[in-house]
């Protein structure tokens, strides 16, 4: 015997209702979510097994068993990376070691909500002051000249999401250190009409050294040019006898940064 049943599916607040003339059954929607390369996948599903029946006097009761399953999967939009630990402003000394920062090292500078692997780039607002680059996840900023520059670091999740952070770099010079006398020129006695005294001030062992590595220039003067004269050609000092007597020779090293060191020799 054919029986007519009235069935309705009602979706309300995540609940599926099945209604018939004499009974109904219900089941809760099951939802789950997982991260994918392109974003977050969200899924919902339901599975219902129910038995309904109806009696139609004077005939016997009849029943029907059925199952109802279904679901859907929706991929949500990609979430871009975020800046979680901004890099602080930096002061670099010209000639000193570069500033480095592993962007992935704890605490990481960036975070990606989807767990995407991030790639990085870096740029400087003034390459004449400081340069910036990234190798893998390591940022390197190198001082070039005294001044200020802004460094921009960008993270890219390769799924359309990017974010950047900036910090400033101030490049300064270290306090200048003067040259020092490392080898004293001993007093000399020159015979009248004899050979002059010569000394290459840069030859080993050098008379002067500069702790900052500055290039040195030299001057030499005699306290009594009627006794002995002093001349320089490059770094070579020449003292020539003129007449009997005593003269003091003063040799000065200049690092070009307004600091001098003198050496006196008789």
Buried (B, 14 or more C-beta within 10 A) or exposed (E): EEEEEEEEEEEEEEEBBBBBBEEBBEBEBEEEEEBBEBBBBBBBEBEBEBEBBBEEEEEEEEEEEEEBEEEEEEEEEBBBBEBEBEBEEBEBBBEEEBBEBEBBEEEBBBBBBBEBEBBBBBBBBBEEBBBBBBEEBBBBBBBBEEBBBBBBBBBBBEBEBBBBBBBBBBBEEEEBEBBEBEBEBEEEEBEEEEEBBEBEBBEEEBBBBBEBEBEBBBEBBBBBEEBBBBBBEEBBBBBBBBEEEEBBBBBBBBBEBEBBBEBEBE
